[in-house]
Amino acid sequence: MPRTVFCAKLKRELPGLEKPPFPSKLGERIYEHISKDAYDMWPAQQTLIINHYGLNLADPEARKILREQMEEFFFGEETATSEE
């Protein structure tokens, strides 16, 4: 039976990822709190962000911006909701 999580993005219990998507605190947080369905939404959003900002992922600053946008995409509403 697949592992389930209460998805912070989609606000319901869904199958989780099989493993953290990358090694970092953010990767671990995504693994613990984001469903596979929500994570599958990220590539399209990532492409929009890269194109909108003209990011060159060889640049460490561009990768930092993308990580910040990823955190906002998955957890931004959760933060806003918890402050209300």
N, C-alpha and C positions, 0 to 999 in steps of 0.2 A: 504494500500500500504506500503511495507516495506521501512524503512529508507535507504537512499543511502549515500555513502561517495565516495570521490575521493580517491581510495586506494593508499597509499604511496608505498606499495609493488608491486602491479600489474599495477600501473599507469593508472587506468581507473575507471570510475564511476561504482560502484557495490553495491549490497545490503550490509548494515552494520550489525554489531552485534546488538542483541536486548537489551543488557545491557553491561556495562563494565565487562570484564572477571574476574577481581579481584579488590579489593579496594586499589588503590594506584595511584600516578601520572602516572605511566607507564600504568596501566589498563585503566585509563581515556584517555590517549593518543592513545592507541590501539583502544578504542571504537570510538574515533573521526576520526581516520585516516586510519584504517585497515578494509578491507572488511571481510565478513564471509568466503568467499572463501580462502582468504589469511590466516586467522586465523586457518582454518581447515588444513592448511599445517603444522602448528606448532607441533602437537604431534609427527609426524615422525621425524622432525628435533630435537625435544627435546630428543627423545630416542637415536638418534645418538650422541648427545652431552653428555648425561649422560653416555653412554657406552664408548665413546672415552676418556673422562676425568676420568672415574671411579667415578662419583660423588655420594656421599651419601647425599641424600636430608634431612637427619636429621641434617646435619652440616650446620649452618648458612652461612659459607663461600661458600659452594657448592651451596646453593640457590642464593647467591649473583652472583656467576659466571653464573648460569643459567639465572638470570634476565638480566645480561649484554649481554649474547648471544642472548636472546630473543629480546632485543632492537636492537642489530646489525642485526638480521635476518629480522626484520620488517622495520627498518629505516636506516640501514647502507648505502645502495645505495643512499638514499635520501640525506644524509649528503655529500657523495662524489660528487654527481651531483651538489648540490648547491654551492660547493666550486670551481667548474670548471669555 
